Amino acid sequence: RAEDKRYEDLAKRDFEELQMGIGNVIAMADYVLTNEGDVEDFIRRGVELVEKVSRDP
């Protein structure tokens, strides 16, 4: 998010989300799409994930 530019803000948000139990949801997910690179990389990996999910029964 645009307002989360500082590391401290990101760390606080991550901690709050873990406190709400989002870690359990992530652990149970069949697929995870992380946002750790640039926009083009995220889009490419998103397309790859959609293609993979479309192929899986």
PDBQT receptor file of N, H, CA, C and O in Angstrom, charges set to zero:
ATOM      1  N   ARG A   1       0.834  -1.178   0.000  1.00  0.00    +0.000 N 
ATOM      2  CA  ARG A   1       0.000   0.000   0.000  1.00  0.00    +0.000 C 
ATOM      3  C   ARG A   1       0.871   1.230   0.000  1.00  0.00    +0.000 C 
ATOM      4  O   ARG A   1       1.964   1.226   0.566  1.00  0.00    +0.000 OA
ATOM      5  N   ALA A   2       0.400   2.268  -0.622  1.00  0.00    +0.000 N 
ATOM      6  H   ALA A   2      -0.488   2.272  -1.081  1.00  0.00    +0.000 HD
ATOM      7  CA  ALA A   2       1.179   3.495  -0.777  1.00  0.00    +0.000 C 
ATOM      8  C   ALA A   2       1.541   4.123   0.562  1.00  0.00    +0.000 C 
ATOM      9  O   ALA A   2       2.621   4.697   0.703  1.00  0.00    +0.000 OA
ATOM     10  N   GLU A   3       0.655   4.021   1.544  1.00  0.00    +0.000 N 
ATOM     11  H   GLU A   3      -0.222   3.554   1.429  1.00  0.00    +0.000 HD
ATOM     12  CA  GLU A   3       0.930   4.668   2.828  1.00  0.00    +0.000 C 
ATOM     13  C   GLU A   3       1.911   3.880   3.695  1.00  0.00    +0.000 C 
ATOM     14  O   GLU A   3       2.362   4.392   4.720  1.00  0.00    +0.000 OA
ATOM     15  N   ASP A   4       2.245   2.670   3.318  1.00  0.00    +0.000 N 
ATOM     16  H   ASP A   4       1.878   2.255   2.486  1.00  0.00    +0.000 HD
ATOM     17  CA  ASP A   4       3.162   1.827   4.093  1.00  0.00    +0.000 C 
ATOM     18  C   ASP A   4       4.566   1.849   3.509  1.00  0.00    +0.000 C 
ATOM     19  O   ASP A   4       5.099   0.802   3.142  1.00  0.00    +0.000 OA
ATOM     20  N   LYS A   5       5.159   3.005   3.421  1.00  0.00    +0.000 N 
ATOM     21  H   LYS A   5       4.726   3.855   3.719  1.00  0.00    +0.000 HD
ATOM     22  CA  LYS A   5       6.474   3.111   2.791  1.00  0.00    +0.000 C 
ATOM     23  C   LYS A   5       7.613   2.822   3.753  1.00  0.00    +0.000 C 
ATOM     24  O   LYS A   5       8.687   2.401   3.323  1.00  0.00    +0.000 OA
ATOM     25  N   ARG A   6       7.405   3.036   5.026  1.00  0.00    +0.000 N 
ATOM     26  H   ARG A   6       6.532   3.378   5.375  1.00  0.00    +0.000 HD
ATOM     27  CA  ARG A   6       8.478   2.818   5.987  1.00  0.00    +0.000 C 
ATOM     28  C   ARG A   6       8.485   1.369   6.461  1.00  0.00    +0.000 C 
ATOM     29  O   ARG A   6       7.437   0.737   6.588  1.00  0.00    +0.000 OA
ATOM     30  N   TYR A   7       9.679   0.858   6.717  1.00  0.00    +0.000 N 
ATOM     31  H   TYR A   7      10.531   1.372   6.614  1.00  0.00    +0.000 HD
ATOM     32  CA  TYR A   7       9.822  -0.518   7.196  1.00  0.00    +0.000 C 
ATOM     33  C   TYR A   7       9.018  -0.737   8.476  1.00  0.00    +0.000 C 
ATOM     34  O   TYR A   7       8.370  -1.771   8.638  1.00  0.00    +0.000 OA
ATOM     35  N   GLU A   8       9.061   0.231   9.375  1.00  0.00    +0.000 N 
ATOM     36  H   GLU A   8       9.587   1.071   9.243  1.00  0.00    +0.000 HD
ATOM     37  CA  GLU A   8       8.345   0.104  10.642  1.00  0.00    +0.000 C 
ATOM     38  C   GLU A   8       6.847  -0.075  10.411  1.00  0.00    +0.000 C 
ATOM     39  O   GLU A   8       6.196  -0.861  11.099  1.00  0.00    +0.000 OA
ATOM     40  N   ASP A   9       6.302   0.662   9.436  1.00  0.00    +0.000 N 
ATOM     41  H   ASP A   9       6.830   1.301   8.877  1.00  0.00    +0.000 HD
ATOM     42  CA  ASP A   9       4.878   0.537   9.122  1.00  0.00    +0.000 C 
ATOM     43  C   ASP A   9       4.558  -0.852   8.585  1.00  0.00    +0.000 C 
ATOM     44  O   ASP A   9       3.548  -1.453   8.952  1.00  0.00    +0.000 OA
ATOM     45  N   LEU A  10       5.426  -1.353   7.715  1.00  0.00    +0.000 N 
ATOM     46  H   LEU A  10       6.246  -0.864   7.417  1.00  0.00    +0.000 HD
ATOM     47  CA  LEU A  10       5.210  -2.687   7.144  1.00  0.00    +0.000 C 
ATOM     48  C   LEU A  10       5.306  -3.762   8.217  1.00  0.00    +0.000 C 
ATOM     49  O   LEU A  10       4.489  -4.682   8.256  1.00  0.00    +0.000 OA
ATOM     50  N   ALA A  11       6.300  -3.647   9.084  1.00  0.00    +0.000 N 
ATOM     51  H   ALA A  11       6.964  -2.900   9.052  1.00  0.00    +0.000 HD
ATOM     52  CA  ALA A  11       6.477  -4.631  10.153  1.00  0.00    +0.000 C 
ATOM     53  C   ALA A  11       5.283  -4.616  11.104  1.00  0.00    +0.000 C 
ATOM     54  O   ALA A  11       4.818  -5.670  11.536  1.00  0.00    +0.000 OA
ATOM     55  N   LYS A  12       4.790  -3.432  11.427  1.00  0.00    +0.000 N 
ATOM     56  H   LYS A  12       5.168  -2.575  11.076  1.00  0.00    +0.000 HD
ATOM     57  CA  LYS A  12       3.625  -3.309  12.309  1.00  0.00    +0.000 C 
ATOM     58  C   LYS A  12       2.400  -3.952  11.666  1.00  0.00    +0.000 C 
ATOM     59  O   LYS A  12       1.663  -4.685  12.325  1.00  0.00    +0.000 OA
ATOM     60  N   ARG A  13       2.184  -3.680  10.389  1.00  0.00    +0.000 N 
ATOM     61  H   ARG A  13       2.783  -3.085   9.854  1.00  0.00    +0.000 HD
ATOM     62  CA  ARG A  13       1.032  -4.258   9.691  1.00  0.00    +0.000 C 
ATOM     63  C   ARG A  13       1.136  -5.780   9.646  1.00  0.00    +0.000 C 
ATOM     64  O   ARG A  13       0.150  -6.477   9.885  1.00  0.00    +0.000 OA
ATOM     65  N   ASP A  14       2.331  -6.300   9.339  1.00  0.00    +0.000 N 
ATOM     66  H   ASP A  14       3.132  -5.734   9.145  1.00  0.00    +0.000 HD
ATOM     67  CA  ASP A  14       2.519  -7.752   9.305  1.00  0.00    +0.000 C 
ATOM     68  C   ASP A  14       2.216  -8.375  10.664  1.00  0.00    +0.000 C 
ATOM     69  O   ASP A  14       1.551  -9.407  10.744  1.00  0.00    +0.000 OA
ATOM     70  N   PHE A  15       2.704  -7.748  11.730  1.00  0.00    +0.000 N 
ATOM     71  H   PHE A  15       3.245  -6.909  11.665  1.00  0.00    +0.000 HD
ATOM     72  CA  PHE A  15       2.462  -8.260  13.077  1.00  0.00    +0.000 C 
ATOM     73  C   PHE A  15       0.968  -8.264  13.392  1.00  0.00    +0.000 C 
ATOM     74  O   PHE A  15       0.446  -9.240  13.931  1.00  0.00    +0.000 OA
ATOM     75  N   GLU A  16       0.282  -7.173  13.055  1.00  0.00    +0.000 N 
ATOM     76  H   GLU A  16       0.706  -6.380  12.617  1.00  0.00    +0.000 HD
ATOM     77  CA  GLU A  16      -1.156  -7.083  13.313  1.00  0.00    +0.000 C 
ATOM     78  C   GLU A  16      -1.921  -8.157  12.541  1.00  0.00    +0.000 C 
ATOM     79  O   GLU A  16      -2.856  -8.758  13.070  1.00  0.00    +0.000 OA
ATOM     80  N   GLU A  17      -1.528  -8.396  11.306  1.00  0.00    +0.000 N 
ATOM     81  H   GLU A  17      -0.768  -7.908  10.876  1.00  0.00    +0.000 HD
ATOM     82  CA  GLU A  17      -2.198  -9.419  10.504  1.00  0.00    +0.000 C 
ATOM     83  C   GLU A  17      -1.955 -10.813  11.073  1.00  0.00    +0.000 C 
ATOM     84  O   GLU A  17      -2.857 -11.650  11.073  1.00  0.00    +0.000 OA
ATOM     85  N   LEU A  18      -0.747 -11.064  11.556  1.00  0.00    +0.000 N 
ATOM     86  H   LEU A  18      -0.014 -10.383  11.557  1.00  0.00    +0.000 HD
ATOM     87  CA  LEU A  18      -0.460 -12.359  12.174  1.00  0.00    +0.000 C 
ATOM     88  C   LEU A  18      -1.272 -12.540  13.451  1.00  0.00    +0.000 C 
ATOM     89  O   LEU A  18      -1.722 -13.647  13.747  1.00  0.00    +0.000 OA
ATOM     90  N   GLN A  19      -1.462 -11.468  14.204  1.00  0.00    +0.000 N 
ATOM     91  H   GLN A  19      -1.096 -10.569  13.963  1.00  0.00    +0.000 HD
ATOM     92  CA  GLN A  19      -2.263 -11.530  15.426  1.00  0.00    +0.000 C 
ATOM     93  C   GLN A  19      -3.716 -11.876  15.108  1.00  0.00    +0.000 C 
ATOM     94  O   GLN A  19      -4.388 -12.518  15.915  1.00  0.00    +0.000 OA
ATOM     95  N   MET A  20      -4.204 -11.461  13.951  1.00  0.00    +0.000 N 
ATOM     96  H   MET A  20      -3.658 -10.940  13.295  1.00  0.00    +0.000 HD
ATOM     97  CA  MET A  20      -5.586 -11.745  13.555  1.00  0.00    +0.000 C 
ATOM     98  C   MET A  20      -5.742 -13.164  13.017  1.00  0.00    +0.000 C 
ATOM     99  O   MET A  20      -6.864 -13.597  12.754  1.00  0.00    +0.000 OA
ATOM    100  N   GLY A  21      -4.652 -13.890  12.849  1.00  0.00    +0.000 N 
ATOM    101  H   GLY A  21      -3.740 -13.538  13.062  1.00  0.00    +0.000 HD
ATOM    102  CA  GLY A  21      -4.724 -15.264  12.394  1.00  0.00    +0.000 C 
ATOM    103  C   GLY A  21      -4.501 -15.458  10.910  1.00  0.00    +0.000 C 
ATOM    104  O   GLY A  21      -4.743 -16.546  10.386  1.00  0.00    +0.000 OA
ATOM    105  N   ILE A  22      -4.045 -14.427  10.223  1.00  0.00    +0.000 N 
ATOM    106  H   ILE A  22      -3.848 -13.543  10.648  1.00  0.00    +0.000 HD
ATOM    107  CA  ILE A  22      -3.838 -14.561   8.778  1.00  0.00    +0.000 C 
ATOM    108  C   ILE A  22      -2.738 -15.572   8.463  1.00  0.00    +0.000 C 
ATOM    109  O   ILE A  22      -2.726 -16.162   7.383  1.00  0.00    +0.000 OA
ATOM    110  N   GLY A  23      -1.818 -15.772   9.399  1.00  0.00    +0.000 N 
ATOM    111  H   GLY A  23      -1.827 -15.293  10.277  1.00  0.00    +0.000 HD
ATOM    112  CA  GLY A  23      -0.763 -16.764   9.187  1.00  0.00    +0.000 C 
ATOM    113  C   GLY A  23      -1.328 -18.163   9.012  1.00  0.00    +0.000 C 
ATOM    114  O   GLY A  23      -0.822 -18.946   8.208  1.00  0.00    +0.000 OA
ATOM    115  N   ASN A  24      -2.382 -18.480   9.766  1.00  0.00    +0.000 N 
ATOM    116  H   ASN A  24      -2.793 -17.844  10.419  1.00  0.00    +0.000 HD
ATOM    117  CA  ASN A  24      -3.027 -19.787   9.629  1.00  0.00    +0.000 C 
ATOM    118  C   ASN A  24      -3.666 -19.936   8.254  1.00  0.00    +0.000 C 
ATOM    119  O   ASN A  24      -3.592 -20.999   7.638  1.00  0.00    +0.000 OA
ATOM    120  N   VAL A  25      -4.284 -18.881   7.786  1.00  0.00    +0.000 N 
ATOM    121  H   VAL A  25      -4.344 -18.017   8.287  1.00  0.00    +0.000 HD
ATOM    122  CA  VAL A  25      -4.916 -18.910   6.465  1.00  0.00    +0.000 C 
ATOM    123  C   VAL A  25      -3.855 -19.116   5.388  1.00  0.00    +0.000 C 
ATOM    124  O   VAL A  25      -4.042 -19.915   4.471  1.00  0.00    +0.000 OA
ATOM    125  N   ILE A  26      -2.750 -18.399   5.500  1.00  0.00    +0.000 N 
ATOM    126  H   ILE A  26      -2.597 -17.749   6.245  1.00  0.00    +0.000 HD
ATOM    127  CA  ILE A  26      -1.665 -18.536   4.524  1.00  0.00    +0.000 C 
ATOM    128  C   ILE A  26      -1.104 -19.954   4.562  1.00  0.00    +0.000 C 
ATOM    129  O   ILE A  26      -0.823 -20.540   3.516  1.00  0.00    +0.000 OA
ATOM    130  N   ALA A  27      -0.944 -20.501   5.754  1.00  0.00    +0.000 N 
ATOM    131  H   ALA A  27      -1.172 -20.025   6.603  1.00  0.00    +0.000 HD
ATOM    132  CA  ALA A  27      -0.391 -21.851   5.887  1.00  0.00    +0.000 C 
ATOM    133  C   ALA A  27      -1.290 -22.901   5.238  1.00  0.00    +0.000 C 
ATOM    134  O   ALA A  27      -0.797 -23.924   4.763  1.00  0.00    +0.000 OA
ATOM    135  N   MET A  28      -2.590 -22.665   5.210  1.00  0.00    +0.000 N 
ATOM    136  H   MET A  28      -2.991 -21.834   5.596  1.00  0.00    +0.000 HD
ATOM    137  CA  MET A  28      -3.521 -23.629   4.627  1.00  0.00    +0.000 C 
ATOM    138  C   MET A  28      -3.752 -23.403   3.138  1.00  0.00    +0.000 C 
ATOM    139  O   MET A  28      -4.420 -24.209   2.491  1.00  0.00    +0.000 OA
ATOM    140  N   ALA A  29      -3.218 -22.333   2.590  1.00  0.00    +0.000 N 
ATOM    141  H   ALA A  29      -2.676 -21.677   3.115  1.00  0.00    +0.000 HD
ATOM    142  CA  ALA A  29      -3.466 -22.002   1.185  1.00  0.00    +0.000 C 
ATOM    143  C   ALA A  29      -2.812 -23.015   0.251  1.00  0.00    +0.000 C 
ATOM    144  O   ALA A  29      -1.716 -23.508   0.516  1.00  0.00    +0.000 OA
ATOM    145  N   ASP A  30      -3.494 -23.310  -0.826  1.00  0.00    +0.000 N 
ATOM    146  H   ASP A  30      -4.385 -22.910  -1.041  1.00  0.00    +0.000 HD
ATOM    147  CA  ASP A  30      -2.927 -24.178  -1.855  1.00  0.00    +0.000 C 
ATOM    148  C   ASP A  30      -1.901 -23.431  -2.695  1.00  0.00    +0.000 C 
ATOM    149  O   ASP A  30      -0.949 -24.030  -3.197  1.00  0.00    +0.000 OA
ATOM    150  N   TYR A  31      -2.090 -22.135  -2.847  1.00  0.00    +0.000 N 
ATOM    151  H   TYR A  31      -2.863 -21.649  -2.440  1.00  0.00    +0.000 HD
ATOM    152  CA  TYR A  31      -1.200 -21.306  -3.656  1.00  0.00    +0.000 C 
ATOM    153  C   TYR A  31      -0.963 -19.989  -2.922  1.00  0.00    +0.000 C 
ATOM    154  O   TYR A  31      -1.850 -19.480  -2.237  1.00  0.00    +0.000 OA
ATOM    155  N   VAL A  32       0.246 -19.445  -3.075  1.00  0.00    +0.000 N 
ATOM    156  H   VAL A  32       0.966 -19.859  -3.632  1.00  0.00    +0.000 HD
ATOM    157  CA  VAL A  32       0.584 -18.149  -2.492  1.00  0.00    +0.000 C 
ATOM    158  C   VAL A  32       1.270 -17.319  -3.558  1.00  0.00    +0.000 C 
ATOM    159  O   VAL A  32       2.204 -17.781  -4.213  1.00  0.00    +0.000 OA
ATOM    160  N   LEU A  33       0.806 -16.103  -3.728  1.00  0.00    +0.000 N 
ATOM    161  H   LEU A  33       0.047 -15.728  -3.196  1.00  0.00    +0.000 HD
ATOM    162  CA  LEU A  33       1.411 -15.171  -4.673  1.00  0.00    +0.000 C 
ATOM    163  C   LEU A  33       1.971 -14.008  -3.862  1.00  0.00    +0.000 C 
ATOM    164  O   LEU A  33       1.216 -13.182  -3.349  1.00  0.00    +0.000 OA
ATOM    165  N   THR A  34       3.295 -13.946  -3.748  1.00  0.00    +0.000 N 
ATOM    166  H   THR A  34       3.909 -14.617  -4.164  1.00  0.00    +0.000 HD
ATOM    167  CA  THR A  34       3.927 -12.876  -2.979  1.00  0.00    +0.000 C 
ATOM    168  C   THR A  34       4.200 -11.675  -3.868  1.00  0.00    +0.000 C 
ATOM    169  O   THR A  34       4.320 -11.800  -5.086  1.00  0.00    +0.000 OA
ATOM    170  N   ASN A  35       4.294 -10.527  -3.250  1.00  0.00    +0.000 N 
ATOM    171  H   ASN A  35       4.195 -10.425  -2.260  1.00  0.00    +0.000 HD
ATOM    172  CA  ASN A  35       4.546  -9.277  -3.950  1.00  0.00    +0.000 C 
ATOM    173  C   ASN A  35       5.901  -8.746  -3.489  1.00  0.00    +0.000 C 
ATOM    174  O   ASN A  35       5.970  -7.838  -2.660  1.00  0.00    +0.000 OA
ATOM    175  N   GLU A  36       6.979  -9.318  -4.030  1.00  0.00    +0.000 N 
ATOM    176  H   GLU A  36       6.924 -10.055  -4.703  1.00  0.00    +0.000 HD
ATOM    177  CA  GLU A  36       8.319  -8.974  -3.567  1.00  0.00    +0.000 C 
ATOM    178  C   GLU A  36       9.190  -8.334  -4.638  1.00  0.00    +0.000 C 
ATOM    179  O   GLU A  36      10.328  -7.955  -4.359  1.00  0.00    +0.000 OA
ATOM    180  N   GLY A  37       8.688  -8.211  -5.833  1.00  0.00    +0.000 N 
ATOM    181  H   GLY A  37       7.764  -8.519  -6.060  1.00  0.00    +0.000 HD
ATOM    182  CA  GLY A  37       9.481  -7.635  -6.917  1.00  0.00    +0.000 C 
ATOM    183  C   GLY A  37       8.790  -6.425  -7.499  1.00  0.00    +0.000 C 
ATOM    184  O   GLY A  37       8.025  -5.736  -6.824  1.00  0.00    +0.000 OA
ATOM    185  N   ASP A  38       9.073  -6.179  -8.763  1.00  0.00    +0.000 N 
ATOM    186  H   ASP A  38       9.695  -6.738  -9.311  1.00  0.00    +0.000 HD
ATOM    187  CA  ASP A  38       8.426  -5.046  -9.420  1.00  0.00    +0.000 C 
ATOM    188  C   ASP A  38       7.065  -5.471  -9.973  1.00  0.00    +0.000 C 
ATOM    189  O   ASP A  38       6.695  -6.643  -9.912  1.00  0.00    +0.000 OA
ATOM    190  N   VAL A  39       6.336  -4.509 -10.508  1.00  0.00    +0.000 N 
ATOM    191  H   VAL A  39       6.636  -3.557 -10.558  1.00  0.00    +0.000 HD
ATOM    192  CA  VAL A  39       4.982  -4.751 -10.995  1.00  0.00    +0.000 C 
ATOM    193  C   VAL A  39       4.971  -5.799 -12.100  1.00  0.00    +0.000 C 
ATOM    194  O   VAL A  39       4.115  -6.683 -12.118  1.00  0.00    +0.000 OA
ATOM    195  N   GLU A  40       5.921  -5.697 -13.016  1.00  0.00    +0.000 N 
ATOM    196  H   GLU A  40       6.617  -4.979 -13.001  1.00  0.00    +0.000 HD
ATOM    197  CA  GLU A  40       5.964  -6.643 -14.131  1.00  0.00    +0.000 C 
ATOM    198  C   GLU A  40       6.166  -8.074 -13.638  1.00  0.00    +0.000 C 
ATOM    199  O   GLU A  40       5.544  -9.005 -14.150  1.00  0.00    +0.000 OA
ATOM    200  N   ASP A  41       7.034  -8.247 -12.648  1.00  0.00    +0.000 N 
ATOM    201  H   ASP A  41       7.540  -7.492 -12.233  1.00  0.00    +0.000 HD
ATOM    202  CA  ASP A  41       7.281  -9.574 -12.085  1.00  0.00    +0.000 C 
ATOM    203  C   ASP A  41       6.021 -10.108 -11.411  1.00  0.00    +0.000 C 
ATOM    204  O   ASP A  41       5.684 -11.282 -11.563  1.00  0.00    +0.000 OA
ATOM    205  N   PHE A  42       5.334  -9.257 -10.673  1.00  0.00    +0.000 N 
ATOM    206  H   PHE A  42       5.608  -8.303 -10.549  1.00  0.00    +0.000 HD
ATOM    207  CA  PHE A  42       4.104  -9.664  -9.993  1.00  0.00    +0.000 C 
ATOM    208  C   PHE A  42       3.041 -10.097 -11.003  1.00  0.00    +0.000 C 
ATOM    209  O   PHE A  42       2.383 -11.121 -10.820  1.00  0.00    +0.000 OA
ATOM    210  N   ILE A  43       2.879  -9.320 -12.055  1.00  0.00    +0.000 N 
ATOM    211  H   ILE A  43       3.414  -8.488 -12.204  1.00  0.00    +0.000 HD
ATOM    212  CA  ILE A  43       1.895  -9.661 -13.090  1.00  0.00    +0.000 C 
ATOM    213  C   ILE A  43       2.261 -10.976 -13.767  1.00  0.00    +0.000 C 
ATOM    214  O   ILE A  43       1.401 -11.829 -13.984  1.00  0.00    +0.000 OA
ATOM    215  N   ARG A  44       3.532 -11.138 -14.100  1.00  0.00    +0.000 N 
ATOM    216  H   ARG A  44       4.231 -10.445 -13.924  1.00  0.00    +0.000 HD
ATOM    217  CA  ARG A  44       3.979 -12.367 -14.754  1.00  0.00    +0.000 C 
ATOM    218  C   ARG A  44       3.697 -13.575 -13.871  1.00  0.00    +0.000 C 
ATOM    219  O   ARG A  44       3.178 -14.587 -14.342  1.00  0.00    +0.000 OA
ATOM    220  N   ARG A  45       4.037 -13.468 -12.593  1.00  0.00    +0.000 N 
ATOM    221  H   ARG A  45       4.459 -12.646 -12.210  1.00  0.00    +0.000 HD
ATOM    222  CA  ARG A  45       3.814 -14.588 -11.681  1.00  0.00    +0.000 C 
ATOM    223  C   ARG A  45       2.321 -14.818 -11.441  1.00  0.00    +0.000 C 
ATOM    224  O   ARG A  45       1.891 -15.952 -11.234  1.00  0.00    +0.000 OA
ATOM    225  N   GLY A  46       1.536 -13.742 -11.470  1.00  0.00    +0.000 N 
ATOM    226  H   GLY A  46       1.886 -12.821 -11.638  1.00  0.00    +0.000 HD
ATOM    227  CA  GLY A  46       0.086 -13.887 -11.339  1.00  0.00    +0.000 C 
ATOM    228  C   GLY A  46      -0.514 -14.641 -12.512  1.00  0.00    +0.000 C 
ATOM    229  O   GLY A  46      -1.362 -15.515 -12.332  1.00  0.00    +0.000 OA
ATOM    230  N   VAL A  47      -0.071 -14.299 -13.712  1.00  0.00    +0.000 N 
ATOM    231  H   VAL A  47       0.617 -13.589 -13.858  1.00  0.00    +0.000 HD
ATOM    232  CA  VAL A  47      -0.544 -14.998 -14.913  1.00  0.00    +0.000 C 
ATOM    233  C   VAL A  47      -0.141 -16.468 -14.852  1.00  0.00    +0.000 C 
ATOM    234  O   VAL A  47      -0.942 -17.347 -15.168  1.00  0.00    +0.000 OA
ATOM    235  N   GLU A  48       1.096 -16.736 -14.448  1.00  0.00    +0.000 N 
ATOM    236  H   GLU A  48       1.748 -16.022 -14.192  1.00  0.00    +0.000 HD
ATOM    237  CA  GLU A  48       1.559 -18.123 -14.332  1.00  0.00    +0.000 C 
ATOM    238  C   GLU A  48       0.714 -18.900 -13.323  1.00  0.00    +0.000 C 
ATOM    239  O   GLU A  48       0.380 -20.063 -13.551  1.00  0.00    +0.000 OA
ATOM    240  N   LEU A  49       0.374 -18.259 -12.221  1.00  0.00    +0.000 N 
ATOM    241  H   LEU A  49       0.645 -17.315 -12.036  1.00  0.00    +0.000 HD
ATOM    242  CA  LEU A  49      -0.438 -18.923 -11.205  1.00  0.00    +0.000 C 
ATOM    243  C   LEU A  49      -1.838 -19.227 -11.733  1.00  0.00    +0.000 C 
ATOM    244  O   LEU A  49      -2.358 -20.323 -11.523  1.00  0.00    +0.000 OA
ATOM    245  N   VAL A  50      -2.442 -18.269 -12.411  1.00  0.00    +0.000 N 
ATOM    246  H   VAL A  50      -2.020 -17.379 -12.582  1.00  0.00    +0.000 HD
ATOM    247  CA  VAL A  50      -3.778 -18.495 -12.978  1.00  0.00    +0.000 C 
ATOM    248  C   VAL A  50      -3.737 -19.636 -13.986  1.00  0.00    +0.000 C 
ATOM    249  O   VAL A  50      -4.636 -20.476 -14.011  1.00  0.00    +0.000 OA
ATOM    250  N   GLU A  51      -2.704 -19.668 -14.813  1.00  0.00    +0.000 N 
ATOM    251  H   GLU A  51      -1.973 -18.985 -14.792  1.00  0.00    +0.000 HD
ATOM    252  CA  GLU A  51      -2.575 -20.760 -15.782  1.00  0.00    +0.000 C 
ATOM    253  C   GLU A  51      -2.423 -22.106 -15.077  1.00  0.00    +0.000 C 
ATOM    254  O   GLU A  51      -3.025 -23.097 -15.490  1.00  0.00    +0.000 OA
ATOM    255  N   LYS A  52      -1.624 -22.141 -14.020  1.00  0.00    +0.000 N 
ATOM    256  H   LYS A  52      -1.134 -21.336 -13.685  1.00  0.00    +0.000 HD
ATOM    257  CA  LYS A  52      -1.422 -23.388 -13.267  1.00  0.00    +0.000 C 
ATOM    258  C   LYS A  52      -2.727 -23.838 -12.620  1.00  0.00    +0.000 C 
ATOM    259  O   LYS A  52      -3.084 -25.014 -12.698  1.00  0.00    +0.000 OA
ATOM    260  N   VAL A  53      -3.434 -22.921 -11.989  1.00  0.00    +0.000 N 
ATOM    261  H   VAL A  53      -3.143 -21.966 -11.926  1.00  0.00    +0.000 HD
ATOM    262  CA  VAL A  53      -4.694 -23.262 -11.334  1.00  0.00    +0.000 C 
ATOM    263  C   VAL A  53      -5.712 -23.745 -12.364  1.00  0.00    +0.000 C 
ATOM    264  O   VAL A  53      -6.496 -24.652 -12.084  1.00  0.00    +0.000 OA
ATOM    265  N   SER A  54      -5.702 -23.154 -13.532  1.00  0.00    +0.000 N 
ATOM    266  H   SER A  54      -5.065 -22.418 -13.759  1.00  0.00    +0.000 HD
ATOM    267  CA  SER A  54      -6.635 -23.555 -14.594  1.00  0.00    +0.000 C 
ATOM    268  C   SER A  54      -6.362 -24.977 -15.074  1.00  0.00    +0.000 C 
ATOM    269  O   SER A  54      -7.282 -25.684 -15.484  1.00  0.00    +0.000 OA
ATOM    270  N   ARG A  55      -5.096 -25.396 -15.024  1.00  0.00    +0.000 N 
ATOM    271  H   ARG A  55      -4.348 -24.822 -14.691  1.00  0.00    +0.000 HD
ATOM    272  CA  ARG A  55      -4.720 -26.746 -15.471  1.00  0.00    +0.000 C 
ATOM    273  C   ARG A  55      -4.969 -27.800 -14.402  1.00  0.00    +0.000 C 
ATOM    274  O   ARG A  55      -5.287 -28.945 -14.722  1.00  0.00    +0.000 OA
ATOM    275  N   ASP A  56      -4.826 -27.421 -13.129  1.00  0.00    +0.000 N 
ATOM    276  H   ASP A  56      -4.568 -26.490 -12.869  1.00  0.00    +0.000 HD
ATOM    277  CA  ASP A  56      -4.975 -28.384 -12.029  1.00  0.00    +0.000 C 
ATOM    278  C   ASP A  56      -6.437 -28.795 -11.876  1.00  0.00    +0.000 C 
ATOM    279  O   ASP A  56      -7.336 -27.958 -11.952  1.00  0.00    +0.000 OA
ATOM    280  N   PRO A  57      -6.667 -30.093 -11.661  1.00  0.00    +0.000 N 
ATOM    281  CA  PRO A  57      -8.059 -30.568 -11.477  1.00  0.00    +0.000 C 
ATOM    282  C   PRO A  57      -8.619 -30.164 -10.125  1.00  0.00    +0.000 C 
ATOM    283  O   PRO A  57      -9.766 -30.480  -9.813  1.00  0.00    +0.000 OA
TER     284      PRO A  57
